[in-house]
Amino acid sequence: MGETDAERAEVIACMEPLLNALPGPESQLLRWADMQGRSMQAIADELGISLTAAKSRVQRARKEFMRVTQHCCAVTMDARGRVTQLTPRSAQRALECRSGCASNPKRRRF
């Protein structure tokens, strides 16, 4: 997620509305794992579940986040599966999304 502080801030600004579109528990898992960099073991301990269960929940939350993101934005990824660009989809779909990508009509490169 972004190599410099400025790039990281841009990615987080774009992700925030998309995260808010997820149910609370999924959103929180992604904040911990991907925005705060908490370890899977720390997440498991926080939730009082096994490490395997924590990994599974984070993976499901990531899939749901990607589904929401792809509904609102065309997603370009690099060979390692990292998002490199978000482009808002059609104006009609953008009205449904209320996301950072869709509410900003220009492309976002990361």
N, C-alpha and C positions, 0 to 999 in steps of 0.2 A: 504494500500500500504506500505509494509515494516514497521517493528516496530522500527528498529534502523536507524540512518542516513546512514549507509553502505548498509543496505537492501533496503532502499528507493532509494539510488543512483543506485543500481543494477537494480531495477525495472524500474526506469526512463530511464536508458541506453537501456534497452530492448524495452521499449515502444516507444522511440523517433522515430526510423525508421518506426514503424507501424503507428504512428500518422502522419508521413510525407506522408504515402500512402493515407491518407484521403483527401478529398477536404478541402481547407483552413478554411472555416467557422466551419466545424465539428471538425477539429483538434483544432482550437482555443477554442471552447466550452469545449472540454475535458481537455485542458491545464488549463483553468480557474477553472473548476469544480473539476477535479480529481487530478491535479498536484499542483495547487495553493490553493486549498481549498476554493475558493470563494463561497459565498452563492448563492443560486438560485435567490434571490432577487437582489443581486449585479449584477449578470449576466443580469437579466431582465432590470435593470436600465441602464447598459452599452449599451445594444442593443435597448433600448427604446421600449420594448415589455412587455406584461403582464407576471406575474409570472407563470401562467399556460402555456403560450407559451414557456417560457424559459425552464421549466421542460420538456415539450414535446420535444423540440429540443435537449436537453442534452440526453434524453432517446434514441432518434433516433440515435444520434451520438455514444452513447455507443453500441448500437446494431450493427451499421456499423463497429465500431472498433473491436468488437468481431468477426464479419464475416471475416474481413481481417486477424485477428490474427489466427482464426481457419483454414483458408486456408493455412497459412504458417506453423503453429505449432500445435502440439497436446496440448490441454489445459487441465490441471487437476485443479479442483476446490474443495474447502472444502465445508462443509455442509452449510456455510453461503454465498456461491457463490463467494468467493474470490479466485483469481488465486493463486495456490500454486506451479505450475510447468509448464514450457513451454518446449516442446521437438520438435526440427525441424522435419518436415515431410520428405518425400523422397527427394533424391538429385535433381531429376528433378524438383519437385515443389519448392524446396529451391532456385533454379536458377531463378524462376519466381518472387520470393518474395523480395529479397534484404532487408529483415528485420533483426532486431537484433537477433531474434530467429534463423532464417534460416542462417544468415551469421556466426553464432557461432555454430559449430557442436556439442557442448556438451549440456546437459540438463541444464536448469536454474531452480533452486528452489528458492522460495520466502518465 
